[in-house]
C-alpha cells in the first residue's frame, strides 16, 4: 500500500478511506464480478474500460488530479491519501442535454373532427456534453471532460469566495472532494454512457 501525499491549492483535512489492497488485488476483485469497471492510470495517462479483466476500450488522459475542499482557517494544510482506491458510481450524469419531444400545446380529442396533420420538422441530433460530473460513493464526485475545474482562475475565485463568506459569517460550501479526469471533448462524450450506477472506478497508484 502506498501513501500518496497531495499538496494542492484546495486541500481537505480528512483522508480518503484506506484501500483494501494493492492495485492488482483490487482489480482482480473487480474482474471477478460481472459488468464493466474503469481503471484510471495517471502514470500511463490512460483510462481503460474493462470487463472480466479483458480490455474493451482505452482512452488517453491529459491529466488526473484530486481536488480537495479548503480546510477552515488555522487547520492543517496537507492531506494524506492512500492509493489505490475504488469508487462506485451512485448516480449517472444528468441527461439535461437530451431534448424533450412533446407537442407545444395539448388539444382535446374530438371524435368527429379530423385530427390535424402534424408538421414534420428536422430535429437536430442531440450532442452529449464534453464536461460533466458524476456522483460517487463516500461523498466523492468525478469531474470528467475537457475543461476541468482545476485551473488557476477557478481556484483563485473559489478561495476569494470562501474567504469572503467566512469574513461575513456566512456558511461556506467547500464542495465535495473530486476526482478530476481531463481528456479530449470527443473522448469525454464517448465515455458518457459508461457512468451508470454501480460501475466501479479504480484509481491506481501513479
Order of alpha helices (4+ residues) and beta strands (2+ residues): beta-alpha-beta-beta-beta-beta-beta-beta-beta-beta-alpha-beta-alpha-beta
